[in-house]
């Protein structure tokens, strides 16, 4: 399965292409990706990029490249992750530094969340967020998610579980 293309008011969520990798690699080499395992070497970021892309073929979901529709600029990534080592299906995001504080994360994550609930119909959808990642916690809350201390933890240390309500309840 290939990633479906989703459109929002300003964004296009599409399958990653090889052309996305240099920007992805450059961001994952910095502290901007600290809450996603960064900084990473080029080999590590390539492995992560390939995992994000391969999930579509293996699991029927994965990561989208987030681009601005008006100019095609690669401004982030959003994904639905149900790895074998995750207790629940996760909604995750990364906004490129140049696109931060422009509503890109919210718009893309809302589209991915709505697609997941409408297409995959998971029993639940959560975001695993490092407890120090203030920006992602704020975004999760803006999406209507709430901290669920009773939820089973993911295998990453210091991560809280933010539970997303179904779109009609958000």
C-alpha angles and dihedrals in degrees: 000000000000122000111269116236114246127192130204129177093282106005143068119208108202142158114286118255129201087255089068093061101081092057091042091049093047093052094045089053090064139067088258085083095045093118092051098052098280153177087067135178119245090259092051093047091048090053091049092046091051091048090052091050097041094055089077092061095038103038109014093247138059142125130337126204107236113219134176105249094216096060107006093241113163102238104163151324133255127183150177110226128188099165117175088247095053116089092212140017110279134212109208135175145183124192118201113243094247091056098045119127093019099103093256094126093049095046094046096042092049090052092048092046092050091047091050095050092043099043110022095031095205118192086237141356124212140172118224104213130179107246090235095052097101095171094054092045089053091049092049090052091047087055088054096256120143134203109264107196091177093060121106110262126240117239094262118099121245096013123141122206116237112194119213120215118223111272094255089057097043 
